[in-house]
């Protein structure tokens, strides 16, 4: 198929079942950062809710039909050209969506300073260019470059080229997106409530069915409700360890939290805060000092301050975060506590291999007399399969077990396949995924989380790794 060069207002029929819309421009000194985005509109020309906006802080639509791919080399793009893309599975677009508006925004300047700006429509499967629209602009900081729309049951593409001086926020507001001008103070997330157990000692005596729980340093400093939850959860961790023949195991526990853009909903709803509180019970039961090392990651990893059990509420408030952003801001340093990581440096993409390498380096530089359990939480979007596999294969000879937990149905790539990968002396990786971790009862979660760790300890001991 020969690509069509479109002028402003021109349209063409789209026969491909899935397409990629690629912004391309010549990056260089003084050129602002450019981002692609998409708005899913009803016949009224407006979004149904903020979830119908797909962009760098919300890269996947709930329907799965539209996704922000991020910056990468464009198919057939010449050297020196930067691209950012959105992909649309036209077959999966919900019937209520009549148009998909394809936007561009400039951060740090106007489009008048962006040379070589164009929008390309590509067949998603083959990468074949179907159409190209070369754009020019002046003082605008946001553009509607084009749109996909239904006409008599078929999809068409139109070159639009409409500019907005008010930026991405102004553009999105016109289509019904709610915009907060200022970033509110980071709230303390409210964990999912757990039924309050009957009154009992904070550290009950060991029984044949319950295993043994440890009184952990700092536990007495926690608020009463949190202390009760912790007490019950420590018992449940002890039971799970006993089931797997590991009731006397001591281990260093490390927590890794995905902070990529797609995780923002789980942070804002308090799901991640609840996960951290539940994992604190694992550390309290396995680690004598009641401390847990922690990392956050997206495009880049960042080590968080150690989580000390007695400081759990404040730690959640300060460090369970995903970006210093309102809906459209990439990040702001203003107002950061000196103890906090500037999440702008962490970014929004998925680069699991980087944080895996950093955790491995920490373990090598800080040897411990006990094995290390890494609890790694991610909502998927894994695409660095080769790099991740290389890191985890090299880690086989290290005294570390990597337990990955998927938070939803997403692409987990090599993490899902590790149990089937041969050529390792011991299986040092566990993986499971849940649709909604908030609905998984504690006993079930701990059973799944700790099911493979004890058998790895046995295998690693026999292999001389421990």
Helices and strands as residue ranges (DSSP letters): E 4-6, E 11-14, E 18-26, E 33-41, G 50-52, E 53-54, E 66-72, E 81-89, G 90-92, E 99-107, G 111-113, E 115-123, E 129-134, E 142-151, E 154-164, H 167-174, G 219-221, H 224-243, E 251-258, G 261-263, H 264-268, H 271-286, E 291-297, E 301-308, G 309-311, H 312-319, H 352-365, E 371-378, H 385-394, G 395-397, E 400-407, H 414-417, G 418-420, E 429-434, G 437-439, H 442-449, H 453-462
